[in-house]
Amino acid sequence: MASALSDSRISTEHIPVKLVIAGPFGVGKTTLVDALSEIKPLNTEEVLTQAGTLVDDLTGVNEKTTTTTAIDFGRLTMPGVVLYLFGAPGQTRFQVLWNELVRGALGVLVLADTRRIDDSFAVLDLVESAGIRYAVAVNHFPDSPDYPPDALRKALDLHAHTPLVVCDARDPASARASLIALVEHIRELVLS
């Protein structure tokens, strides 16, 4: 098996960039990594157990049957850059992995769900405490309420400069647009 660095699509002109996909439990992080990755993604999905229901809040995600227990990993090559995508588990019990996941990351894409907006605050606090650049992508589910961007920004208590987009994590073009918003934000901050 060839290493990612010897892949013929990746040249020395591509800058490697580590990005973390974060968000609360059941928000679509694994789905987003799967939709974007040009390689077969690594998923650490495991079946939810009865014991897990005692510690994981399934409110709003009752249909969920699996959960990420370590990371999701994928890769996406874009002009001049290779994005290495690390999906973080969403439950509080896995936050012990957080510091290792964000080490060396240039940014975080935080996924949010308007049906459970309050669940995003713990993740946003982690990202802001780490001092890492981030953008927010609201994953639109079929039964998600629609809110205008200003209302979403206010509900999430985002700074005016924080990118905020609405996406469908299942759709590669929509998911890619979310990453582009994050990468452009990082570029602006680095060049300013």
Backbone hydrogen bonds, N-H to C=O, Kabsch-Sander energy under -0.5 kcal/mol:
donor,donor_aa,acceptor,acceptor_aa,energy
6,S,3,S,-1.0
7,D,4,A,-0.8
10,I,7,D,-1.8
11,S,9,R,-0.6
14,H,11,S,-1.7
15,I,80,G,-2.5
17,V,82,V,-2.9
19,L,17,V,-0.5
19,L,84,Y,-2.9
20,V,107,G,-2.1
21,I,86,F,-2.7
22,A,20,V,-0.6
22,A,109,L,-2.4
25,F,90,G,-0.6
27,V,24,P,-1.4
32,L,28,G,-2.3
33,V,29,K,-2.3
34,D,30,T,-2.6
35,A,31,T,-2.2
36,L,32,L,-1.6
37,S,33,V,-2.3
38,E,75,R,-3.3
39,I,75,R,-0.5
42,L,73,F,-2.4
43,N,41,P,-0.6
44,T,71,I,-0.7
46,E,67,T,-2.5
48,L,65,T,-3.0
53,T,49,T,-1.3
54,L,51,A,-1.1
55,V,52,G,-1.3
56,D,52,G,-2.8
57,D,55,V,-0.5
58,L,56,D,-0.8
61,V,58,L,-2.1
64,K,61,V,-2.2
67,T,46,E,-2.4
69,T,44,T,-2.2
72,D,87,G,-1.5
73,F,42,L,-2.5
74,G,85,L,-2.0
76,L,83,L,-2.4
78,M,76,L,-0.5
78,M,81,V,-3.1
81,V,78,M,-2.2
82,V,15,I,-2.5
83,L,76,L,-3.4
83,L,81,V,-0.5
84,Y,17,V,-3.4
84,Y,82,V,-0.6
85,L,74,G,-2.9
85,L,83,L,-0.7
86,F,19,L,-2.5
86,F,84,Y,-0.5
87,G,72,D,-2.4
87,G,85,L,-0.6
88,A,21,I,-3.0
94,F,91,Q,-1.8
95,Q,92,T,-1.9
97,L,94,F,-2.0
98,W,95,Q,-1.4
101,L,97,L,-2.4
102,V,98,W,-2.3
103,R,99,N,-0.8
105,A,102,V,-2.1
106,L,18,K,-2.7
107,G,18,K,-0.8
108,V,133,R,-1.9
109,L,20,V,-2.9
110,V,108,V,-0.7
110,V,135,A,-2.9
111,L,22,A,-3.3
111,L,109,L,-0.6
112,A,137,A,-2.1
116,R,113,D,-1.7
117,I,114,T,-0.6
119,D,116,R,-1.5
120,S,117,I,-1.8
121,F,118,D,-1.2
124,L,120,S,-2.6
125,D,121,F,-2.5
126,L,122,A,-1.8
127,V,123,V,-2.5
128,E,124,L,-2.7
129,S,125,D,-2.6
130,A,126,L,-1.7
131,G,127,V,-0.7
131,G,128,E,-0.7
132,I,127,V,-1.5
135,A,108,V,-1.9
136,V,163,P,-2.7
137,A,110,V,-2.8
138,V,136,V,-0.5
138,V,165,V,-3.1
139,N,112,A,-2.7
139,N,137,A,-0.8
140,H,138,V,-0.6
140,H,167,C,-3.5
141,F,139,N,-0.7
144,S,141,F,-2.2
151,A,148,P,-0.6
152,L,148,P,-2.1
153,R,149,P,-2.8
154,K,150,D,-2.1
155,A,151,A,-2.8
156,L,152,L,-2.4
157,D,154,K,-0.8
158,L,153,R,-2.4
162,T,159,H,-1.4
165,V,136,V,-2.4
167,C,138,V,-2.9
169,A,167,C,-0.5
171,D,168,D,-2.0
175,A,171,D,-2.9
176,R,172,P,-2.6
177,A,173,A,-2.0
178,S,174,S,-1.5
179,L,175,A,-1.8
180,I,176,R,-2.6
181,A,177,A,-1.9
182,L,178,S,-1.7
183,V,179,L,-3.1
184,E,180,I,-2.8
185,H,181,A,-1.7
186,I,182,L,-2.5
187,R,183,V,-2.6
188,E,184,E,-2.5
189,L,185,H,-2.2
190,V,186,I,-2.6
191,L,187,R,-2.6
192,S,188,E,-1.1
